[in-house]
Each structure stands twice: as structure tokens, then as C-alpha cells.
């Protein structure tokens, strides 16, 4: 089984109340891959510039992530700079430099064209369509953001018709559907295409919808969130990776996949960048999976 | 086993996007009592004016709630008027008329002085202290609000030293402790006295803390929230009522008590005022308790 992910690879500068991380490894495809690689073979498709440090490539390769689709082109790597508030649920983007990402058109190497699972990271919907035209996956999920909902809704709707699942923030569901009630919002998203809706709510956990089935998972309460950057993409990686490992997309597997995604996302929050995520072991996953059971059972 | 509740009895005028309810039965002690009465004997302590409709008294009596402590005095009943936004998590208070509540000093009849469980509804902390001086309960919980945190913090702290549990909104935890992180916030509340902290998060459910034990419960996703007024007090009533019925305050009972509170709160949201809550049957409780199991198990 394997998963292909297409998305950003970045150098992130992140400031939180507890410190600053300058030009660290970041990007949706990076967090997704490091999470999913705990469960399955991952093909990463993205682009970096000439300045992308070799150590970051080595870190990804060490987790056995296939980097054939990681293009290196002339120019500088995509950079993002953000600052979190004391309440780490809130952040400001201080700077975004697209650099080589601006002219990026994903090209899937043969190895990545027929995965069992395909994740379309949060990139322009027209690029997501280009990926869909190249890939034959049995299960496709996507992420998106308010920017695309507001500026390229037609393209986004064309993508939504062709995917099985969407992994989306609750505020984005409201923007996409105009519906404040989450149940009605999820139904309206179903009507746009995806039969599975995963609604992320940050520290409040997430909700999983498939038809009339609903599953609610809390986030693991953490006493120190050093840097939540990438937690959503980590979640998606654990979610898709687990489904790929189980080779199943039934609702009971989806429930467990949500917990696996939440487990890995909790590790991502505990360090700047993906440092902690990159060293997660099977034992770490088992320990925290059991914590989720204690946290939720009654 | 029995529970005594001290709190407001009100006539509420509530406007939501789905309609308006003029001068309906309301107040924290009412919602609490109607919820707790599903599990245990309830003594209601509060005050109403001469204008309080007899049909409301009859409704409470029909649920076998002891009304010996419901004082009727010259003057008008406490009135609250509020309007909910399209996003029913947000509301504006349009008018508050304390009326007879302004001079209220709770007097516990003998029958209500030695309950197993005592709930101090959201009233002035100095009144909560007056109640504590009159009652001998083996387990005391209280509710409070931002107003008391900001205006009478010393009194509130004196109450907190004498209670076992606090049932409080997440935003109030932040106000009370200055701590944005919920785990640290809960610990700081523990340090103020209560060994049990129940943190309500509205549509995101709630968190239960006792020492290092944590339990997370979602709210039941509802496709129509007609009027959430009283949901928090209903939750507290189900929570305390179930503990009283079980005659136990161990963590496993507390987990189930949180679900019972959430079950009843979900019914409260489905009608204006306490109409739906007042007709809840054991079968209704069982049905929705099972829904919570399906919603959370993995």
C-alpha cells in the first residue's frame, strides 16, 4: 500500500510565546509525509529551491519517504513566517514568499501515479486538478483554505466533485457553505462531492462525517504547545497513513484513523517544526493511542 | 439521596433566528432541577415575585421537585431578555431586571439543609457563602460567571476554598486564572480549591479534570439548536443528579455523569425554554446515551 502527497515544502520562521525557530523545515507535504510514513510507503511530490538544506532531504529520506517527486529548481524555497499569540489557537502570518512555489506544476513520477491513497495538500485548486489528471488512486482526500474558497471557488468545486474526502477547518466549512450549524454544514459539503468530511477544530479536536455516521474526537489536552504549525497536515498524514496500512475505508477504520491522526498531531505540537514528529516510534503511537482511550471512554 | 440547588428562577424572553419566546419559564435553578429530577430528589431554593405564573410552579411540582424553598415575595420576578446570533454560540443580553432577585437572601428549609449534593448556581459569591453556612452537604459544586470574577474576586475565592467541584466555561477559566492553556488553567483552578473542574465549551463539549485524570466529552452534534438557553445549567443538573443517584463521586462515575449532563443539555437545546427538558423520559435518556457511545467509541 502507498500514499502520494502533493503539497508545499517550506522553510518556516515561527515565533511563539516560548521561542523562535528561524527557517526551519516546514510545509504541508513534509508534515503529512512524516506522519504517514509511520504506517505506509509515502511518495512526496513538491518543489524546493537551490537553497533547500540537504539535511532536510536526509531527514525525510531517513524515514523512508520516496523523494523522487521532490523537484529541485533554480530559485529560492517557499518561505512562510508566522507568529502565534499567547492563545496558540491564534496566529498572524507575517510574511509569505512563494519563490519556486509560484511556478510549480506538480509532475508525478511513475512511482507516485497509482497510489492507493492520494492527498492533495492545500495548493491552488487548478494544481489539484492537474494532479488528479495524472493519478489513479482508489481514495483521494484534499485540504483547502479560505483563500481558495473566496478566490477560486469554481475550480475548488470541480476538485470537490472528484474526491472521496475533505479535511477542512470548521471555519472553512462555514465559509464554503454559509452554514453556521456544523451538521448542516457537513451535509452541504457532502452535496459538493466528498462522501467523507473531516472537520478539524484545533484544540477542540475534530468531527468525522460519512452520511448519517458521526464520530467526535477530542484533541489531546497538552500542557505545553510549543508550536502547532503543521498539526493539521500531520493529522491528515496519520489519518490517511493508517487507512492505507489497514487497506480499508469503512467507518470503524475511519474512527481509528482519526485517532491516529490526532495522536501524531499531538506530537507535532510539542516541538518547533517537525523535530518531535520525525522521531516518533511505534511505542510513542501506542502510548498516546491508549491515552486517547482513557480520555474518551465512559 | 438528594440534591439542593440554589439559583435563579426567571421569566426569559429569548429571540433566536428561529423564533421568539416571550416571558417563558427560565433560570438556572429551573433547568438544573428539571435535569436532576430524572435521577434524584431535588430541593429547589430560589425566589419569585407575585407575577410568577402558577403553571410554572405546577410544571416543577409535576416532576416531583421539592419547592418548599421557593420563596414568593412581593414584587416582580427576575427577568432576562437575550438574542442569539445565527451562530447560536453567540448571544447578546438585551435586558436584565433583577426585581425580587435583588434583595434575595437564600433561606434553606430544613428539608434542603442536609442534601448529599449541593449546587450553588450562578449568584453573587456572598450569597453562595450564605448558603454554605446553612448547608451540610457531602459534595458541593458551583457555577460562576465573568461578572463575579471581575467584580467580587475575593468573595469568589472564599467560596472556591469550600467546594468540591466547579462547573465553568472555558473563557471563564481564562479570566479566572489568566492562563490560555486549558490544562494549566485547570491546574490553577484546582489550586484555588475545587478538586474537580468541569470546563464547559458549548458546542465543543466539555473537559473534566480531577488531579491528573482528564475526560473529554463532545457535545451531541444537533442539526437544529432552537434555543441553547439553560443548556449549561441543565448539564450541571444531569451531572449532579446522576452522581447523587449513584451515590458515588469516583472518576468513572464522574465520566458517566458528564455524559448524562450532556444528554440532557442536548434536549434543552431542542426547544424554547425547558419545554423539551420537562418531558424527557428514561427512554429518551437511554437512547441518547447510546448515541454518545456511538459518537465517541473507536
Interface residues (C-beta under 8 A of the other chain):
Chain A: X86 X87 X88 X180 X181 X182 X183 X184 X187 X201 X203 X204 X205 X207 X214 X215 X216 X217 X218 X221 X222 X223 X224 X225 X252 X255 X256 X258 X259 X292 X293 X295 X296 X297 X298
Chain B: X86 X87 X88 X180 X181 X182 X183 X184 X187 X201 X203 X204 X205 X207 X214 X215 X216 X217 X218 X221 X222 X223 X224 X225 X252 X255 X256 X258 X259 X292 X293 X295 X296 X297 X298
